[in-house]
Amino acid sequence: MANMLYVTAENAGNAPLIANRAALSGWETFTVVDLGNGLVALRAAANGLFVCADNQGKSPLIANRTTISTWESFQLVDNHDGTVSLRSQANNAFVCADSAGASPLIANRQAVGDWEKFMLISVTNTSSGAVAPPTAPSRAQLVPGTYRPSSSTTGPVSGSTLRTINGNLNIAAHRQVVENVEVWGSVNLGAYESVIVRNSIIHGTAATGALTACIVGANDNLRELVVEDCRLTGQSNPWCEGIRGANYTIRRSELDNLPDALSLTSPLGNVTAEACWIHNGLYQEWSATTPGMPPASGYYTHTDGVQFHRGSNYVFRGNMIGGTRVPGAHHTGMAAQIASGDDLYNSCFMIKQEVDDSAANRITNVLIEKNWLMGGAASINIASGRGNNFSSTVIRNNRFIRSTWGSQLYILRGPGLAVLDNNVFDDTGEPVTISRGV
């Protein structure tokens, strides 16, 4: 599940197994041999040999054994989400599609994450020896939180033909469906309800100094908008967010090059984001040539994946938020846009009651679960000011990818959370604890 590609016995089985094939043929086919007691062996169709966790699991998996012994035996573990994991009997470690599938399979993980999950798909041999592949699961069939979103599972479906629209697209009816377009402007909903935006790219507007978003609604109310399989990517405009406001659902979408991908500004709340890839936040330092930028007094964009301002009933499930930071990124000179790697300068989730001290503007009923989070000054940054005690906030079952820069803060503060449970580091499964901050 690391990249939704098939495992292959590369080079007719003469090279290590790797998950890098988009289609099935003989090299991607294996016979599962039941050894009893919950153990199996894998025989590669590429050469008829058994898969081995060579060198007691210290070397990548390779199909080169004629007989089955300990190194060729694996425990098949049901993850109860449509996936399985393989625990090698050579070293009792789980098989991993390392580097999100870019590296060969190796049995070296002590816990199961996205890279350690695989789908077993039944295939049928034809008389010619080719493989008749099954219908691959559609994106909509994938369960959020069971796989790490990436370019292969978010944004417009590969091979789509998109019609170009230069300028804003103004919605004209309730329940209007917008699909298969690339909009070089914003999608303006006005007060229309139940709009669907599907399989499209939305760029938002160029910088004018006016606060806007790729998709906007009247009074920051999106009125039951649904966004699916889209990419919201800005035009390097520090005033253009991804979506701003309340009452919408976004699924399987990529959001990048934005100062804040999702800005939760309305007291109406009611936002769900599932299986999205939010990364590469727009970072800009002050520039005299950017319309409406504040004075040159150390100003820079304060990028977040999700910025909470106020509101209730928020669900964030199964998203990949953040990325790596390149050495020397940020604060390397005024009047310049700085390459930031793939991360978000401030946080993946910035949870702060921004508006005022009133009860009407509290942040309540927040669920953050089964996400992959990486980078930021703090991956989850919780600010407890203005009387908001976060007693209805649940943060559970999230996987944190370690930072290699800065203070390496993962959950900052966390005052009075309703639930804080089973948040772990992705590489080891060790628990992530709260950093209290100041």
C-alpha positions in Angstrom: 0.0 0.0 0.0 3.1 2.3 0.0 2.5 3.3 -3.6 -0.4 1.2 -4.9 1.9 -0.6 -7.4 2.4 -4.3 -7.9 5.4 -6.3 -6.5 7.6 -7.7 -9.1 10.3 -10.4 -9.2 12.5 -8.1 -11.3 14.6 -9.4 -14.1 12.9 -12.8 -14.2 13.6 -13.2 -10.4 17.3 -12.5 -10.7 16.9 -9.1 -8.9 15.3 -8.3 -5.5 11.5 -7.9 -5.2 10.3 -4.3 -5.6 6.9 -2.7 -5.8 7.1 -0.6 -9.0 4.8 -2.1 -11.6 1.5 -0.5 -12.7 0.3 -3.6 -14.4 0.4 -7.4 -13.9 2.3 -9.9 -16.0 4.3 -13.1 -15.1 6.9 -11.4 -13.0 4.2 -9.9 -10.8 2.6 -13.2 -10.0 3.3 -15.4 -7.0 1.8 -18.6 -5.7 0.9 -18.5 -2.0 1.9 -21.9 -0.5 0.2 -22.8 2.8 2.7 -24.2 5.2 0.3 -24.5 8.1 0.3 -22.8 11.5 -0.4 -19.5 9.8 2.8 -19.6 7.7 3.1 -19.3 4.0 5.8 -19.3 1.3 5.8 -17.4 -1.9 6.7 -19.0 -5.2 7.5 -16.6 -8.0 6.0 -17.3 -11.4 8.9 -15.5 -13.0 11.3 -18.5 -12.3 9.4 -21.0 -10.1 11.6 -20.3 -7.1 10.7 -19.4 -3.6 11.0 -15.9 -2.1 13.7 -15.7 0.5 14.5 -13.1 3.3 18.2 -13.6 2.5 21.0 -13.2 5.0 18.6 -13.8 7.9 16.5 -10.8 6.7 19.4 -8.4 6.4 19.3 -8.4 2.6 16.3 -7.6 0.3 13.8 -10.3 -0.6 14.7 -12.3 -3.7 13.1 -15.3 -5.4 16.1 -17.7 -5.7 15.4 -20.7 -3.4 14.5 -24.2 -4.6 13.3 -25.4 -1.2 11.5 -23.9 1.8 13.2 -23.4 5.2 13.0 -20.6 7.8 14.2 -17.8 5.5 11.5 -18.7 3.0 8.7 -18.8 5.6 6.4 -15.9 6.4 3.5 -15.3 8.8 0.5 -13.9 6.9 -1.0 -11.2 9.2 -4.5 -10.0 8.5 -4.7 -6.2 9.2 -8.6 -6.3 9.1 -8.7 -3.5 6.6 -8.4 -5.4 3.3 -4.6 -5.7 3.6 -2.1 -8.2 4.9 1.4 -8.0 6.2 4.2 -10.5 6.0 6.3 -11.3 9.1 9.6 -13.1 8.2 10.5 -16.1 10.2 14.1 -15.3 9.5 14.2 -12.4 12.0 10.6 -11.9 13.1 10.4 -8.6 11.3 7.8 -7.3 8.9 8.4 -7.0 5.2 8.6 -3.4 4.1 8.2 -1.7 0.7 11.0 0.7 1.8 11.1 4.4 0.7 7.4 4.3 -0.3 8.1 1.4 -2.7 11.2 3.0 -4.3 13.6 0.5 -2.7 13.5 -3.3 -2.7 11.3 -5.2 -0.2 13.2 -6.0 3.0 12.1 -7.6 6.3 13.3 -5.0 8.8 10.3 -3.4 10.5 9.1 -4.0 14.0 5.6 -2.5 13.5 3.1 -2.3 10.7 2.6 1.0 8.9 1.6 1.9 5.3 4.8 0.6 3.8 4.3 -2.8 5.5 0.8 -3.4 4.1 0.0 -5.4 0.9 -3.1 -6.4 -0.9 -3.5 -10.0 -2.1 -5.2 -10.1 -5.5 -6.3 -13.3 -7.1 -5.3 -13.8 -10.7 -6.1 -16.5 -13.3 -3.5 -18.1 -15.6 -4.5 -18.2 -19.3 -3.5 -20.9 -21.7 -0.8 -18.7 -23.2 0.9 -18.3 -19.8 0.0 -14.6 -19.5 -1.9 -13.3 -16.6 -5.5 -12.0 -16.7 -5.4 -9.2 -14.2 -8.4 -8.5 -11.9 -10.1 -5.2 -11.9 -7.9 -3.0 -9.7 -9.6 -1.4 -6.8 -10.8 2.1 -7.6 -9.7 5.0 -5.4 -13.2 5.2 -4.0 -12.8 1.6 -2.7 -9.6 2.4 -0.8 -10.2 2.9 2.9 -8.7 6.2 4.3 -6.1 5.5 6.9 -5.0 2.2 5.4 -2.6 3.7 2.9 -0.5 6.8 2.6 -1.8 9.2 0.0 0.6 10.3 -2.7 0.6 11.4 -6.3 -0.8 8.1 -7.4 -3.9 8.3 -5.2 -4.7 12.0 -5.2 -5.5 14.6 -7.9 -7.0 14.0 -11.3 -6.9 10.3 -12.4 -3.8 9.6 -14.6 -4.6 9.9 -18.3 -7.5 12.4 -17.8 -8.1 15.0 -20.4 -8.9 18.4 -18.8 -10.5 21.3 -20.5 -8.7 24.6 -19.8 -10.7 27.6 -18.4 -8.8 30.8 -18.2 -10.1 33.0 -15.4 -12.6 32.3 -12.6 -15.4 29.7 -13.0 -18.7 30.9 -11.5 -21.2 28.3 -10.4 -24.7 28.9 -11.8 -27.0 26.3 -10.1 -27.5 24.2 -7.0 -26.0 20.7 -7.3 -23.9 21.7 -10.3 -21.1 19.2 -11.2 -17.7 20.6 -12.3 -15.4 17.9 -13.6 -12.4 17.4 -16.0 -11.4 21.0 -16.1 -8.2 23.0 -15.3 -9.2 26.4 -14.0 -6.6 29.2 -14.0 -8.6 31.1 -11.4 -11.0 30.4 -8.6 -14.2 28.4 -8.5 -16.8 30.8 -7.1 -19.7 29.0 -5.5 -21.7 32.0 -4.5 -24.6 30.8 -2.4 -25.3 27.7 -4.4 -25.6 24.4 -2.5 -24.3 20.9 -2.9 -21.9 21.6 -5.7 -19.5 18.8 -6.7 -16.0 19.5 -8.1 -14.4 16.4 -9.4 -11.2 15.3 -11.3 -10.0 18.8 -11.9 -7.1 21.2 -11.2 -7.8 24.6 -9.7 -5.0 27.2 -9.6 -6.7 30.1 -7.8 -5.9 33.7 -8.7 -2.6 35.5 -9.1 -1.6 37.9 -6.3 -3.7 41.0 -6.0 -3.5 41.7 -2.3 -7.1 40.4 -1.7 -7.6 37.4 0.5 -9.1 34.5 -1.6 -9.0 30.8 -2.2 -9.0 28.2 -5.0 -12.6 27.5 -4.1 -14.7 30.2 -2.4 -18.3 30.5 -1.2 -20.4 33.4 0.0 -19.6 34.4 3.6 -17.1 31.5 3.9 -19.9 29.0 3.6 -19.3 26.3 1.0 -22.8 24.8 1.5 -22.2 21.1 1.4 -19.5 21.3 -1.3 -17.9 18.0 -2.3 -14.4 18.0 -3.8 -13.0 14.7 -5.1 -9.8 13.7 -7.0 -8.7 17.3 -7.5 -5.5 19.3 -7.3 -5.6 22.7 -5.7 -2.3 24.3 -6.5 -1.7 28.1 -6.2 0.0 30.6 -8.5 2.5 31.6 -5.8 -0.1 34.0 -4.4 0.5 34.5 -0.6 -3.2 35.5 -0.3 -4.8 32.5 -2.0 -5.6 29.5 0.2 -6.9 26.2 -0.9 -10.4 26.2 0.6 -11.5 28.8 3.1 -14.6 28.4 5.3 -17.1 25.8 6.3 -19.5 23.0 5.3 -17.6 20.9 2.8 -15.9 17.5 2.2 -12.7 17.0 0.4 -11.4 13.5 -0.6 -8.4 12.1 -2.5 -7.1 15.6 -3.5 -3.6 17.1 -3.6 -3.2 20.6 -2.2 0.2 22.4 -2.7 1.9 25.8 -3.3 -0.6 27.4 -0.9 0.0 29.5 2.2 -2.7 27.5 4.1 -4.2 24.6 2.3 -7.4 24.4 4.4 -8.4 27.5 6.4 -11.2 26.9 8.9 -12.5 30.4 9.3 -16.2 30.0 9.9 -18.1 29.3 13.1 -20.3 26.9 11.1 -17.5 24.3 10.9 -18.5 20.9 9.5 -15.5 20.0 7.4 -14.2 16.5 6.5 -10.9 15.9 4.8 -10.0 12.3 3.9 -7.1 10.6 2.0 -5.7 13.9 0.8 -2.0 14.8 0.2 -1.2 18.3 1.6 2.4 19.4 1.1 4.8 22.0 -0.3 3.2 25.0 1.4 3.9 28.4 -0.2 6.7 30.2 1.6 7.4 33.8 0.7 9.4 36.5 2.4 8.6 40.1 1.9 8.7 41.4 -1.6 8.2 44.9 -2.8 6.8 43.5 -6.1 4.1 41.3 -4.5 0.8 43.2 -4.4 -0.5 43.9 -0.9 2.4 42.4 1.0 3.0 44.0 4.5 6.1 46.2 5.1 9.5 44.6 5.0 9.9 44.0 8.8 10.7 40.3 8.8 7.4 39.2 7.3 7.0 35.8 5.8 4.2 33.4 5.1 3.2 31.3 8.1 2.3 28.2 6.1 0.1 25.4 7.7 -1.6 22.4 6.2 -4.7 23.0 8.2 -5.3 26.3 10.0 -8.1 26.2 12.6 -9.6 29.6 13.5 -13.0 28.6 15.0 -15.9 26.3 14.5 -17.1 22.7 15.3 -17.3 19.2 13.9 -14.0 18.7 12.0 -12.8 15.3 10.8 -9.3 14.7 9.3 -8.7 11.1 8.5 -6.1 9.2 6.5 -4.3 12.3 5.0 -0.6 12.7 4.3 0.4 16.2 5.4 3.8 17.8 5.1 7.1 16.6 3.7 10.9 17.0 3.9 12.7 20.3 4.3 15.8 21.0 2.2 18.9 22.2 4.0 19.1 26.0 4.3 15.4 26.5 3.4 13.6 29.6 4.8 15.0 32.8 6.0 17.9 33.1 3.6 17.2 36.6 2.5 14.5 39.2 2.2 12.7 40.1 -1.0 12.8 36.5 -2.2 10.7 33.5 -2.6 12.5 30.5 -1.0 12.4 26.9 -2.1 11.1 25.1 1.0 11.4 21.5 0.1 8.1 19.8 0.4 7.1 20.8 3.9 4.9 23.3 5.6 6.8 26.1 7.4 4.8 26.2 10.6 2.7 23.1 11.1 0.6 20.3 9.6 -2.2 21.2 12.0 -2.3 24.7 13.6 -5.1 24.6 16.2 -5.8 28.1 17.7 -8.9 30.1 18.5 -8.0 33.1 16.4 -11.0 35.3 16.4 -11.8 36.4 20.0 -12.5 35.0 23.5 -16.2 34.3 22.9 -17.8 30.9 23.4 -19.3 31.3 19.9 -15.9 31.1 18.4 -14.6 28.1 20.2 -13.0 25.2 18.4 -14.9 22.0 19.3 -15.5 18.4 18.3 -12.2 17.9 16.4 -11.1 14.4 15.2 -7.6 13.9 13.8 -6.9 10.2 13.2 -4.9 7.8 11.0 -2.9 10.6 9.3 0.8 10.7 8.3 2.4 13.9 9.5 5.8 15.3 8.6 7.7 18.5 9.2 6.7 22.0 10.4 8.0 23.8 13.4 5.6 21.5 15.2 3.6 18.9 13.3 0.6 19.5 15.5 0.7 23.0 17.1 -2.0 23.5 19.8 -2.4 27.0 21.2 -4.5 27.2 24.4 -5.2 30.9 24.5 -8.6 32.6 24.6 -10.2 30.1 26.9 -10.3 27.2 24.5 -9.6 24.0 26.5 -9.9 21.5 23.6 -11.7 19.1 25.8 -13.6 17.7 22.8 -10.4 17.2 20.6 -9.4 13.7 19.7 -5.9 12.9 18.3 -5.4 9.2 17.8 -3.7 6.6 15.6 -1.5 9.1 13.7 1.9 8.3 12.3 4.6 10.9 12.6 7.6 10.9 10.2 10.7 12.1 12.0 12.1 15.5 11.3 15.8 16.0 10.7 15.9 19.8 11.4 14.9 22.4 14.0 13.5 21.5 17.4 11.9 18.3 16.2 8.5 19.0 17.9 5.7 16.7 17.0 2.7 17.5 19.3 3.2 20.9 20.9 1.3 21.6 24.1 -2.0 19.7 24.0 -3.9 21.1 26.9 -6.8 19.0 28.2 -7.4 16.9 25.1 -10.3 14.5 25.2 -8.3 11.6 23.7 -4.6 11.4 22.9 -3.9 7.8 22.0 -1.7 5.6 19.8 0.2 8.3 18.0 3.5 6.8 17.0 6.7 7.3 14.9 6.3 5.8 11.5 9.7 4.1 11.4 9.7 2.4 14.8 6.2 2.4 16.2 7.4 4.2 19.3 4.9 6.6 21.0 5.0 10.3 20.3 4.7 12.3 23.4 3.6 15.9 24.0 6.1 18.8 24.1 4.7 21.3 26.5 6.2 24.4 24.9 5.9 27.7 26.6 
